[in-house]
Amino acid sequence: MESLVSGPVHCAWWPYRPGDRAEDRVRDWLGAAWGVTPAALRIARDAHGRPHIDAGPHHADVNWSHSGERLIAACADGARVGIDIELLRPRPKALALAQRFFHPAETEALEGLATDPDALQRDFTRLWCAKEALLKAHGRGLSFGLHRLRFSLDDRDGPPRLLDCDPELGRPDDWRLHAWTPSPGYLATLAWRDAG
């Protein structure tokens, strides 16, 4: 297991075997971190399926994602958190997906990379991770609409920057993002904002 602390958010990632129950691994991690029996930590879900823990003195927003052979999880007390991990792999339909679901300005930027398939795949994945992490933190997930938030990828080494979003998501500067490579061949993004 490797871990990261970013502001009020803690996250960890592990090797993962597809088909394993991710929730059990997340519960074990939090039990060890809080010094409680994992079975005492009940992961509840709201009407949209968004997980959280409300067990005795432990109240936390929790989120996880898996892709390929990696699992990543995040928890926060006093913040809403979302996380996504994606295996970097060929996505032959990346541009078609962007044209259908992304904000037009993001799609235009990706179309400019059409002659560089590696850059196109990487930037598509960076955008996907950022959008999914933020929408999971918001609580509605992808069904809210990928086109309802717009990112810039101007900083090649930093996280995508949220430029604009639907008012239901709050203001762009309400959100914090952290993007990194937790394992070779994977991209991850952590998104959070104050719970209030």
C-alpha positions as CSV (number, residue, x, y, z in Angstrom):
1,M,0.0,0.0,0.0
2,E,1.1,3.5,-0.8
3,S,-0.5,6.6,0.6
4,L,-0.9,10.4,0.1
5,V,-2.2,13.1,2.4
6,S,-3.4,16.3,0.6
7,G,-5.1,18.8,2.8
8,P,-8.0,17.2,4.7
9,V,-7.9,14.2,2.4
10,H,-6.1,10.9,2.9
11,C,-5.8,8.3,0.1
12,A,-4.1,5.0,-0.5
13,W,-3.7,2.6,-3.4
14,W,-2.9,-1.0,-3.7
15,P,-2.5,-3.8,-6.2
16,Y,-6.0,-5.1,-7.2
17,R,-7.3,-8.3,-8.7
18,P,-10.3,-7.6,-10.9
19,G,-13.3,-9.2,-9.2
20,D,-12.1,-8.6,-5.6
21,R,-14.5,-6.6,-3.4
22,A,-12.9,-3.1,-3.3
23,E,-15.2,-2.1,-0.4
24,D,-13.6,-4.7,1.9
25,R,-10.1,-3.4,1.2
26,V,-11.2,0.2,1.8
27,R,-12.9,-0.9,5.1
28,D,-9.7,-2.7,6.2
29,W,-7.6,0.4,5.4
30,L,-9.8,2.8,7.4
31,G,-10.1,0.3,10.3
32,A,-6.3,0.2,10.5
33,A,-5.9,4.0,10.2
34,W,-8.5,4.6,12.9
35,G,-7.6,1.7,15.2
36,V,-11.0,0.1,15.0
37,T,-12.3,-3.3,13.8
38,P,-13.1,-3.0,10.1
39,A,-16.4,-4.8,10.7
40,A,-17.4,-1.9,12.9
41,L,-17.2,0.5,10.0
42,R,-20.4,0.4,8.0
43,I,-20.2,2.0,4.6
44,A,-23.6,3.5,3.9
45,R,-24.8,5.0,0.6
46,D,-27.0,8.0,-0.2
47,A,-29.9,8.0,-2.7
48,H,-27.4,8.3,-5.6
49,G,-25.1,5.5,-4.3
50,R,-22.5,7.8,-3.0
51,P,-20.6,6.1,0.0
52,H,-19.9,7.5,3.4
53,I,-19.0,6.2,6.9
54,D,-21.0,7.1,10.0
55,A,-19.8,4.8,12.7
56,G,-19.5,6.1,16.3
57,P,-16.8,8.8,16.4
58,H,-15.9,8.2,12.8
59,H,-17.7,10.2,10.2
60,A,-16.0,10.5,6.8
61,D,-16.7,10.9,3.2
62,V,-15.1,8.0,1.3
63,N,-14.7,7.1,-2.3
64,W,-12.7,4.6,-4.4
65,S,-12.0,3.5,-7.9
66,H,-10.2,0.7,-9.7
67,S,-8.8,0.1,-13.1
68,G,-6.6,-2.6,-14.5
69,E,-4.7,-4.0,-11.5
70,R,-4.9,-1.0,-9.2
71,L,-7.3,0.1,-6.5
72,I,-7.3,3.6,-5.1
73,A,-9.4,5.1,-2.2
74,A,-9.8,8.4,-0.5
75,C,-11.5,9.6,2.7
76,A,-12.1,13.0,4.2
77,D,-13.7,14.4,7.3
78,G,-15.3,17.8,6.6
79,A,-14.9,17.6,2.9
80,R,-16.6,15.9,-0.1
81,V,-14.1,13.7,-1.9
82,G,-14.0,11.9,-5.2
83,I,-11.2,9.9,-6.8
84,D,-10.5,8.1,-10.1
85,I,-7.7,6.0,-11.4
86,E,-7.3,4.9,-15.0
87,L,-4.9,2.6,-16.7
88,L,-3.2,4.3,-19.6
89,R,-4.2,2.2,-22.6
90,P,-5.1,2.7,-26.2
91,R,-8.6,4.2,-26.5
92,P,-9.4,4.2,-30.2
93,K,-12.8,5.9,-29.6
94,A,-11.4,8.6,-27.3
95,L,-12.1,11.4,-29.8
96,A,-15.6,10.2,-30.6
97,L,-16.4,9.9,-26.8
98,A,-15.1,13.5,-26.3
99,Q,-17.1,14.8,-29.2
100,R,-20.2,13.2,-27.7
101,F,-19.8,13.9,-24.0
102,F,-17.2,16.5,-23.2
103,H,-17.4,20.3,-23.3
104,P,-16.9,21.6,-26.9
105,A,-13.7,23.5,-25.9
106,E,-12.1,20.4,-24.4
107,T,-13.1,18.4,-27.6
108,E,-11.5,21.1,-29.7
109,A,-8.3,20.8,-27.7
110,L,-8.3,17.0,-28.1
111,E,-9.0,17.3,-31.9
112,G,-5.8,19.3,-32.1
113,L,-3.9,16.2,-31.0
114,A,-5.4,13.9,-33.6
115,T,-2.0,13.4,-35.3
116,D,-0.3,12.5,-32.0
117,P,-2.2,9.4,-30.7
118,D,-0.1,9.1,-27.5
119,A,-0.7,12.7,-26.5
120,L,-4.4,12.4,-27.4
121,Q,-4.8,9.3,-25.2
122,R,-3.0,10.9,-22.3
123,D,-4.9,14.1,-22.4
124,F,-8.2,12.3,-22.8
125,T,-7.4,10.2,-19.8
126,R,-6.3,13.3,-17.8
127,L,-9.7,14.9,-18.6
128,W,-11.7,11.8,-17.9
129,C,-10.0,11.3,-14.5
130,A,-10.6,14.9,-13.4
131,K,-14.2,14.9,-14.5
132,E,-15.0,11.6,-12.9
133,A,-13.3,12.5,-9.6
134,L,-15.0,15.8,-9.3
135,L,-18.5,14.4,-10.3
136,K,-18.1,11.6,-7.8
137,A,-17.2,14.2,-5.1
138,H,-20.3,16.2,-6.1
139,G,-22.4,13.0,-5.6
140,R,-24.1,12.4,-8.9
141,G,-21.3,10.8,-10.8
142,L,-21.1,10.7,-14.6
143,S,-24.8,10.9,-15.0
144,F,-24.7,14.6,-14.0
145,G,-23.0,15.2,-17.4
146,L,-19.4,15.4,-18.4
147,H,-20.1,18.5,-20.6
148,R,-21.3,20.5,-17.5
149,L,-17.7,21.2,-16.4
150,R,-14.8,22.5,-18.4
151,F,-11.1,21.9,-17.7
152,S,-7.9,23.3,-19.1
153,L,-4.8,21.1,-19.6
154,D,-2.4,24.0,-20.0
155,D,-0.2,22.8,-17.2
156,R,1.4,19.6,-18.5
157,D,2.8,18.6,-15.1
158,G,-0.1,19.7,-12.9
159,P,-3.7,18.7,-12.5
160,P,-6.3,19.9,-15.0
161,R,-7.6,23.3,-14.0
162,L,-11.3,23.7,-13.6
163,L,-12.3,26.8,-15.7
164,D,-16.1,26.6,-15.6
165,C,-18.9,24.5,-14.2
166,D,-22.6,24.2,-13.8
167,P,-23.8,26.3,-10.8
168,E,-25.0,23.1,-9.1
169,L,-21.3,22.2,-8.7
170,G,-20.5,25.5,-7.0
171,R,-17.8,27.8,-8.2
172,P,-14.6,26.5,-9.9
173,D,-12.4,27.9,-7.1
174,D,-14.4,25.9,-4.5
175,W,-12.7,22.7,-5.8
176,R,-9.2,21.4,-5.2
177,L,-7.6,18.8,-7.5
178,H,-4.5,16.7,-7.2
179,A,-3.4,14.6,-10.2
180,W,-0.5,12.2,-10.2
181,T,0.9,8.8,-11.4
182,P,0.4,6.4,-8.5
183,S,2.0,3.5,-10.4
184,P,3.7,3.3,-13.8
185,G,1.1,3.3,-16.6
186,Y,-1.7,4.7,-14.4
187,L,-3.2,8.2,-13.9
188,A,-5.2,9.3,-10.8
189,T,-7.0,12.4,-9.8
190,L,-8.3,13.4,-6.4
191,A,-11.0,16.1,-6.2
192,W,-12.4,17.6,-3.0
193,R,-14.2,20.7,-1.6
194,D,-15.4,21.7,1.8
195,A,-18.5,19.9,2.9
196,G,-20.3,23.1,3.6
